[in-house]
């Protein structure tokens, strides 16, 4: 359900980042979203992508999607709210690694349901 009366939450640089890193958005995921820096690790990439879902930043999601699986377009539902990310584990994906995987759980609300998205993702 894509209700045009529902707006995305504002991406305020001075508030705590939705990725739950403990930093403010302006010092955490915002520079990655704005293309000022690249995500230095697989975990930071996953956190930045989660935060892009929170703010409805489809352009960043497409830009950061691996070309082999990236869709040509992406329509996000502003009625779907993301409200929690838990990093379960990582394998590789550190600053000098060329690959890595991140296992995570992301909680969301869609209508009256509260599904959990559990995934092991390799960038």
N, C-alpha and C positions, 0 to 999 in steps of 0.2 A: 504494500500500500504506500503510494507516494503522494502524500497530502501536501499541497503547495502552501497551506497555511502554517505548517510546522517549519521552523527555522533551525539551522544548525547552530550549535553553541558558538559564541565568539571565541576566536583564537587570541586570547589576551596574553601578551608576553610576560605580564607581571604575576600571573597566577601559577600555582603548582602544576607541573606538566601532567597531563592525563596518563602518561606511560608509567607513572608511579616510581620514577627514578629518585624522587625527593628534591629535584631541582625545579626551578621555575621554567615555564615553557620557553621564554626568551633565551635561556642559557642551555636548553636541553634539545628539544626537537625542532624548534623554530628555525635555527640556522640550517639544519638539514633540509627542512621543507622549502626554505627559500633558496636553496642551492649554493649557500655560502660555504658550506663544508660537506664532505661526504661522511656517511656513517662510518666510524672507524672500526666497528666490529659487527659481527652478525647479530648480536643481541641489540646493539643500538639501532641497527637497521630495522629489526622487528619492532622495537619500541616506537620508532618513528612512523612505521607503517600503521601500528595500532592507533597512534595519536592522529594520523591522517584520517582513519575511519571515524574517530570521535568528532573531528571538525568537518567531515565531509569533503576532504581534499582529494578528489578523484584524480586530478592532474598529477599530484605527487605519487599516488598509488600506481598509476599507469607508468610513470617515469621510472619508478623503482621496481617494477615487476620484471622478472626475468623474461627476455624476449621470446624464449621458446614456448612460454605458456601465457604470455600477456594477451588479453582480449583487445580488440580494436577500440572498444568503448567501454565505459564503466558508468553505470547509473546507480548512485547510492540513495538509500531511503532515509530521509531526515527523521522519519518516525521511529527508526531503529536507533536506540541509544546504547552506547558502549560505556560500561561503568566499572571495569576492573580487568587488569592484566596481571597474570602471574607467570613468571618465567620458571619453568619446571627444570630445565637443564639446557646446557649447551655442549656441543662437541666441535672443537675447532672454532674457526671464525674469529680468532683473536686478531689483533692489529696487523701482524705480519703473515697471517694465514691467507691462503688463496681461496679457501672454501670453509664452510662450517654449517652446522645445523642448530636450530633453536627449537626446543619443545616448549610450548606455552599453552595457557588456558586463558581465554578472553570471555568475559561475561557481558551479556547484552540483554536489552529489553526490546521486544518486538511485539507491539500490541499488548496483550496481557500475558504473553509467554516470556519466560526467562531462560532461553537456551544458552548453553555454554559451548563455545567453540574450542575444541582441543585439537592441536595440530603439531606435527613435527615438520618444520620447514627448513629447506636448504636454499640460501640465496643464489 
